[in-house]
Each structure stands twice: as structure tokens, then as C-alpha cells.
Amino acid sequence: MKTIIGRIDKADFPELDLTDIDIKIDSGAYTSSIHCANIEEITIDGVQYIKFVLLDPDHPLYNNKVFSSKNYTTKTVKSSNGLSQERFAVQTEITLFNKTFSINLTLSERTDMKFPILLGRKFLNKKFIIDSSKTNLSYKLKIKQ
């Protein structure tokens, strides 16, 4: 059975040590993305990592925090304006409605982004039904418990 999710919410990302991060549910987007800057590949002791800085001015604890991950790939993403670009994607976990799911987040440098995380339909499909009249359903369940 699918869970109803609203148009915006807050989620936890346990592997990134992030809690109550604002997310936008975006059924128009295929992939999910995280708003960040200074994205670069680095090599430490022969192992390649992706390093990036989270941009979230609403969360002073997390804004400008540096992250790195070995679990990354590159993928071609087509933006809403029809242009395709290569982006890095990290595999991590997201907690919504007290359940933890695997998620791939493309790393996106978009300064006009209001929400630091967008959840696209690739992640939402077969898990959630979107009710655009609702907000923060997962977060309300979390603080209620």
C-alpha cells in the first residue's frame, strides 16, 4: 500500500547525519537532487570520492557543511528547460514516515532552489501518492511519536 505524501515535508538522511531537512516533492522531475556547491572528485589513498558542500541557509548547522562519499556515479540529467548535463549522483538513505529507503541524489548547483532537496518520481514511484493539498505529513508523524 502506498503512503500519502504532501507537496513539501522534512526528511532525515542518516548516512549524511542530516535531520529535518526541507524537501519538495516534485513529480515533474524524474530524478531526486540535492542543492550543493563546490562539487569535485578527489582521490585519497587511491580511492576516489565525491566532495560537495550542502547549501541550505534555513539550517545553519548544515549550510556550507562539507560532505564526501565513495558511493557515487555520473548520469545525464535533462533539466526542465530541455538541456542535458552530466551530474554526479550519490547513493544514500532517506527516512520518511519512520521508514528508511535507499535514494540516489544528483548533485545540483542551483542558487535559485528554494528547497535543498527535491524528490523526483523515480524515488516516489510505487512508494507514495502525492496529495498537493497536504504538507509535512512525515514530519508531523515523527514529532507526534
C-alpha positions in Angstrom: 0.0 0.0 0.0 1.3 3.5 -0.9 1.7 6.2 1.7 0.3 9.7 1.1 2.9 12.4 1.0 2.3 16.1 0.7 3.9 18.7 -1.6 6.6 19.6 1.0 8.0 17.8 4.0 11.1 17.3 6.2 13.3 14.2 6.0 16.3 12.7 7.7 19.4 11.5 5.8 21.1 9.2 8.4 24.3 8.4 6.4 24.9 12.2 5.9 24.0 12.9 9.5 21.2 15.4 8.4 17.9 15.7 10.2 14.7 17.6 9.4 15.9 18.8 6.0 13.2 20.5 3.9 12.2 18.6 0.8 10.0 19.4 -2.1 8.0 16.6 -3.7 8.4 17.2 -7.5 6.5 14.7 -9.6 7.7 16.7 -12.7 11.3 15.8 -12.0 12.5 12.3 -12.8 15.5 12.2 -10.5 15.9 13.4 -7.0 18.5 16.1 -6.3 20.4 17.9 -3.5 21.4 21.5 -3.7 25.1 21.9 -3.2 28.2 23.7 -4.4 32.0 23.1 -4.8 31.4 19.6 -6.3 34.7 17.9 -7.0 36.2 14.4 -7.4 39.1 13.7 -5.1 41.4 10.8 -4.5 42.5 9.8 -1.0 44.9 6.8 -0.7 44.0 5.6 -4.2 40.2 5.7 -3.5 38.0 8.2 -5.4 35.4 10.2 -3.6 33.0 13.0 -4.5 33.2 16.0 -2.2 30.5 18.7 -2.0 29.1 21.4 0.2 25.4 21.4 1.2 23.6 24.7 0.6 20.7 25.2 3.0 20.5 28.7 4.5 17.5 27.7 6.6 19.6 25.1 8.5 22.7 26.9 9.9 24.0 23.6 11.3 24.1 22.1 7.8 24.7 25.2 5.5 28.2 25.1 4.0 28.9 21.7 5.6 31.3 19.6 3.5 30.3 16.0 2.6 32.2 13.2 0.8 31.1 9.9 -0.5 32.6 6.8 -2.2 29.1 5.8 -3.4 28.7 8.0 -6.4 28.2 7.8 -10.2 27.7 10.2 -13.1 24.5 10.5 -15.0 23.0 12.6 -17.7 20.1 14.7 -16.4 17.7 16.6 -18.6 16.5 19.8 -16.9 13.1 21.4 -17.2 14.4 23.7 -20.0 15.3 20.7 -22.1 19.1 20.9 -21.7 21.0 17.8 -20.8 24.0 17.9 -18.5 26.3 15.4 -16.8 25.9 15.4 -13.0 27.3 13.4 -10.2 24.9 11.3 -8.1 25.4 9.9 -4.6 23.6 6.9 -3.2 22.5 7.4 0.4 19.5 6.8 2.6 16.4 8.9 3.4 14.0 8.4 6.3 10.3 9.3 5.8 7.3 8.1 7.7 9.7 6.3 10.1 11.0 4.1 7.3 14.4 4.3 5.7 14.8 4.0 1.9 17.7 3.9 -0.4 17.9 7.0 -2.7 20.1 8.4 -5.4 20.5 12.2 -5.3 22.0 14.1 -8.2 24.3 16.9 -7.0 23.0 20.2 -8.4 24.4 23.7 -8.1 21.2 25.8 -8.5 21.3 29.0 -6.5 17.6 29.7 -7.2 16.5 26.5 -5.5 14.1 27.2 -2.6 14.4 23.6 -1.2 17.7 21.9 -0.6 16.3 18.5 -1.7 13.9 17.6 -4.5 12.3 14.2 -4.6 11.6 13.1 -8.1 9.2 10.5 -9.4 11.9 7.8 -9.8 12.1 7.7 -6.0 8.4 8.4 -5.3 7.0 5.8 -7.8 5.5 2.7 -6.1 6.0 4.1 -2.6 3.9 7.3 -2.4 0.8 9.0 -3.6 1.1 12.8 -3.7 -1.6 15.0 -2.2 -0.7 18.5 -3.1 -3.1 20.0 -0.5 -1.0 18.4 2.3 2.3 19.4 3.9 4.8 17.9 6.3 2.9 14.6 6.8 6.1 12.6 7.6 7.5 15.3 9.9 4.2 15.6 11.8 4.2 11.8 12.3 7.8 12.0 13.6 7.2 14.7 16.1 4.0 13.1 17.3 5.9 10.0 18.4 
